[in-house]
Amino acid sequence: MWRVLARRVARGAAGAPGLVRSCRTFSAAGAGRGAAVGAGAVPLGRGPAWGGPVHRPGGLLLPPAWPRLVPCRCCSLPSHQKVALPALSPTMQMGTIARWEKKEGDKIGEGELIAEVETDKATVGFESVEECYLAKILVPEGTRDVPIGAIICITVEKPEYVDAFKNYTLDSAASAPPAASVPPPQAAAPSPPTQPSPQAPGSSYPPHMQVTLPALSPTMTMGTVQRWEKKVGEKLNEGDLLAEIETDKATIGFEVQEEGYLAKILVPEGTRDVPLGTALCIIVEKESDIPAFADYQDTAVTDMKAQAPPPPPPPLVVATPAAAPPPQPAVPSSPAVPTAGPSPRKGRILVSPLAKKMAAEKGIDLAQVKGTGPDGRITKKDVESFVPPKVAPAPALEAVPATAAVAAAPVGTFTDIPISNIRRVIAQRLMQSKQTIPHYYLSVDINMGEVLVLRKELNQEVSDNIKLSVNDFIIKASALACLKVPEANSSWMDTVIRQNHVVDVSVAVSTPAGLITPIVFNAHIKGLASISKDVVSLATKAREGKLQPHEFQGGTFTISNLGMYGIKNFSAIINPPQACILAVGASEKRLVPADNEKGFDVASVMSVTLSCDHRVVDGAVGAQWLAEFKNFLEKPVTMLL
C-alpha cells in the first residue's frame, strides 16, 4: 500500500511540483526505518542504507545525502521544510547541537553548512541539500541528547516567509526532548532570575559555545580536571592548551579547537569523576560578551560539585578532654581545648592536586591550612610553610601529664589515600585479566655475556646523547622472536584470534600515578639506537603525565622489567587483549660448565618468565618463543640477519 501511495505522489509531483514541495520534512533514517519524524509525518518509502559520512575540505565530516522527503500537516503556514536530526553514524542514537552556522533569516546555499552536530563518534557538519532560508531555530546551541528524528529547524524557499515563523513552536512531544530544548515552566519559580537554564543555554545569552568533556581514551567514562591553563577573560587561539584532564590512562592536555575568549569556567580545578559530556567551560567569540556569563551556572555541574568529598575529620586534639576524669571541673578547662591556630574551615576546601598530595604525605590537616591562592585556594607554598598549631596548656590535665602527652602525640593510625582514575582502571583491568584469562608461566635462564660485551662496544661508537641499555636489546630480541613465532604476537578477540603482522612492544613504566605501558611501535624494524631514543622519550613523558592516547593505547606484546630493582624473577599479569607478557629479572653472576682447565666459568645469567594466555598460546608455542628469544640474546649478532 505504501509503495502504491508513493508512486501516486511521485506522479503527482512530476505534474505539479508544488503539491509535494509545499510542506516536507528532511529525514536521514537508515534502511528499514519507518517511524514518523514530525507531527503528523507519514513516510513514503524506505531510505537508502547508511553509507557513512563524506569527507569534505577542512577535515569536517559530512553526512550522506538525505534519502527522502516526507509530507506533514502545516496547512496554515507558508511553504516550508521541517529539518529533522538525521543518523550521522551507524551507532548514533542522539546528538548534540554544537553550533549553528547560520542565523534565522540567513540564506543557505546548496551544500552550505547549517549546523555542526556532535555525534557519538565525531563532530559532523550538517549541510543543506538545496537553496533555502533559515526561518526558525527550534533547538538552540548546546542542546544535548537530541534524539534522531527530532525537528531542529524550519527552512523556507522565500525570504518573505521567514516572519511567519517568528513565534513558531512544536506542539509534538516527539519533535525534541523537553529536557533538552525548552526549560520547563515550573523550574522558573524557584530559580533566581539571574540564573540561566542549562536546557536552553543559547536562549538568553550572547552567542557562545559550551565546551564539554570528550572521551580522551576508548575506555574513559569519567575524568578529573587537574588544572586550567587559561583564566576567565583570556584570549584563546586554535591549538592552545585549555586544561589538563586526568583520564583513566594518563593526564592529557585538552586543546582549544578554535579562537575565542574564555567566558566562564564551570568545573573548577581538582574536580574528580566528571562524567563525559559535562560542560566544562563557556567560550565566546567577542570579548565584550564575557561579562554576560559572570553568573552563569549549569545545573549538572552544580549537582556534581555538591558530591565533592567532605573535608578531612577534625584534628585528634579535640578528643583530648575526654581523657580527663569527670570530677575535674570542665568549664574552666574548656577554653584551653581549642588550638592556638585558626579554626578548621567548613565546607569544600579549594586545594591544588600537588598541595593535596603533599599534605597527605606529611599528615597535614588541610582544614587548618590557610590558603593564599585565588578564592582561598591552598597551594604548594601554603603546605610547605604550614606550622601545626600548638595546644594551649590545660590546667585541668596537669595531674596526668604522661597520659595527655601519649594521647596527643599520634597524628593517626592510618591515612586514606584517594584513588585516582588511573589507579582505579589499573585495578579493574588487572582483576579482569586474572579472573578471565587462563594464565600459565614459562621460565628460562639466559647467558647475557655476549650482550654485555656488545653493548659496551656499541656505546663507545654511538654519540654521547645515546646510551644503549640491556632493556633495548631485550625489546629488539622480543620483537624478532614474535616474528619467528607469530602465534605469540596475537590477541584474543572473543570471536577470532587476531595474529598481528607488526610488533608494537608495550614497555611497563612505573609513574607516581600508577603503571602505564607506552608503546615502541614497529620495534621489529627499528635499530637499537632508535629503540633507545623511543624508550627514554616515552618513559620521561609517562612520568610527567604528558603521554598522548595513541602512545599507550594498543600494543601487541608487553615487557615488564624489574631487574634494576634486583628482582631475580617474577610472574607478570597479561595485558588484555594481548596474549603474552615477558617478566624480566636481574642478571647475576653464576658458575656455569665450560670447556677449560677449571671445568667451569663465571657468567652473567638473567632469568625471564613468559606469561601466556592458554586460549591463544599453547605451552609448546610459548616454549618455542622463549627458545628463539634466548638464541637472539645469547648470540646477539643473529639479530642483524
Salt bridges, closest charged atoms under 4 A:
GLU101 OE2 - ARG99 NH2 3.04
GLU112 OE1 - LYS102 NZ 2.99
GLU116 OE2 - ARG99 NH2 3.11
GLU127 OE1 - ARG56 NH1 3.36
GLU130 OE2 - ARG24 NH2 2.57
GLU157 OE2 - ARG21 NH2 3.36
GLU229 OE2 - ARG227 NE 2.96
ASP240 OD2 - LYS230 NZ 3.75
GLU244 OE2 - ARG227 NH2 2.93
GLU258 OE2 - ARG99 NH1 2.69
GLU269 OE1 - ARG377 NH2 2.68
ASP273 OD1 - ARG424 NH1 3.81
GLU384 OE2 - LYS380 NZ 3.95
ASP445 OD2 - ARG590 NH1 2.91
ASP534 OD2 - LYS526 NZ 2.46
GLU544 OE1 - LYS546 NZ 3.80
GLU551 OE2 - LYS541 NZ 2.63
GLU588 OE1 - LYS568 NZ 3.97
GLU588 OE2 - ARG590 NE 2.88
ASP613 OD2 - ARG615 NH2 2.88
ASP618 OD1 - HIS614 ND1 3.80
